[in-house]
Amino acid sequence: MAECGDTFQPGRASVPVTKVEISVSCRDLQDKDFFSKSDPMCVMFVKEGLNNEWHEYGRTEVIWNNLNPDFSQKFVINYYFEERQMLKFEIYDIDSNSPSLSRHDFLGRMEVSLGEIVSSHGSQVERQLYSGGKSCGKIIFVTEEVTSSREVATMQFYAKKLDRKDFFGRSDPFLTIKRCNEDSSYTVVHRTEFIKRTLNPVWKPFSIHVSTLCNGDYDRMLRIECYDWNQSGNHNYIGSFATNLRTLALGPGPSNEYECINETKKAKKRRYKHSGMINLMGIEIVNQPTFLDYIQGGTQINFTVAIDFTASNGDPSEPQSLHYMYSPYPNVYTLAIKSVGEIIQDYDSDKLFPALGFGARLPPDGVVSHEFPLNGNMSNPFCVGIDGILEAYKQKIGTVQLYGPTNFSPVINHVSRFASAYRDGSQYFVLLIITDGIISDMSLTKEAIVHAATLPMSIIIVGVGNADFSAMEELDGDVVRLSSKGKFAERDIVQFVPFREFLSGENWSTSQVLLAKEVLAELPDQFLEYMKKHNIKPKPKPQAPVASAPCPS
């Protein structure tokens, strides 16, 4: 029997959640590139939802020119003992900047349950990859339970007099950091950039979560290897050394000056000393604030919705229109507004939300506008709650003429003007754009997004209908950071999702849940990246008043 006060959630046992980190490596992958080796990336899918369908969970980085990659980016997933959690891993050879997997060469896949992986107790699990029923390489997993740690370590290394590995010049050195696993194998957790043509490199500072670096264990062995980078992917080993975070935390000095040892050369040469010195230049370990620290400290999330009123949506009086209002089921615009808005509204105290439209001819003179308030009041475009947005949207559909083109930059700049007044972190702005078409003002939209990336702001774009949205995916900078006029966006602030991937028949509630999970997944990280870049700390949580005892009579 449940104790008084227990919370029951259907389909989920009320047990503590364990987070598991999955490290992935591959061996003997197919070579799909004619003049070089494949450039592999691993994509993990999870089977979930009422229809038990595969959904993309995450991607690793791309390892260039390598048929035996050790990916440093991990997959962290909640583990439930009472469920059979099926995972699928697919490997792709990345051939362009497109985030669409269909644009890249497929190298192989395999399916496995999370339980099967974690039952290895820290040992490696090796499985075959298959493509078209044929074996095409191996995939290797190492799993480990993640400790809860907010600590982030920022460190920097430099080297002196490394061995020369290039016949006609100096080496192009980089570092690979590995942590020791429970079975004494090693897993890559970070790679530095390579420095061209030098034997005395100074690598850039890098930050890494302590949980990723050593799972919170300061005494866990770390192996730091130095290589000479080669474009072919066959990097030349210079040497390595061992340390741990407890030693590194002592900072620069004799305890963090390391001889870079090449074991093969040491065994062959009696007078061998080392292959160079690698020194710690600086280190800082800090507790990183969480998204909730800022929210509980008073930061408000401001939600704005912008709706596409262009003619490509179809005549609203016809059932085929994406704006059709007379079905017993909500249209896709209504579903998208409710999916995102009903979650974000909990973080906005006044529940007043600006709602805009674009691409319509407005009465009485028929002028086309790409930035008009749904409630008709430009000086006060706020709607009361999500229901207020939906009511204003319903009324506007009956009073405007759908027209075009599809311009995004005016509504992005509209929200940017408000966000620019709150750079102190007290407020953060989220713009939801719902559209059925391809952007007409792409260059101006890119410029607007690059500017917005400097502000406390994120943009969610939901594509509805069956249009080809491949060009719009360029705005979602997950693979390649967006740029305009030679300037790169300071942060990745755009999340694009085609809604058709989440429509689940007539089960509207399921579609809403799946869409909300996808489009809001990146928001906390985007929020935290802004705060970190601008050195904004969360305000202390307000203390609850302490009840005082009554005075004695």
Secondary structure by P-SEA (a helix, b strand, c coil): cccccccccccccccbbbbbbbbbbbccccccccccccbbbbbbbbbbcccbbbbbccccccccccccccccbbbbbbbbcccbbbbbbbbbbcccccccccccccccbbbbbcccccccccbbbbbbbbccccccbbbbbbbbbbccccbbbbbccccccccccccccccbbbbbbbbbccccbbbbccccccccccccccccbbbbbcccccccccccbbbbbbbbccccccccccccccccccccccccccccccccccaaaaaccccccccbbbbbcbbbbbbcccaaaaaaabbbbbbbbbbbbccccccccccccccccccccccaaaaaaaaccccccccccccbbbbbcccccccccccccccccccccccccccccaaaaaaaaaaaaaccccccccccaaaaaaaaaaaaacccccbbbbbbbbbcccccaaaaaaaaaaaaccccbbbbbbbccccccccccccccccccccccccccccccbbbbcccccccccaaaaaaaaaaaaaacaaaaaaaaaaaaaccccccccccbbbbccccc
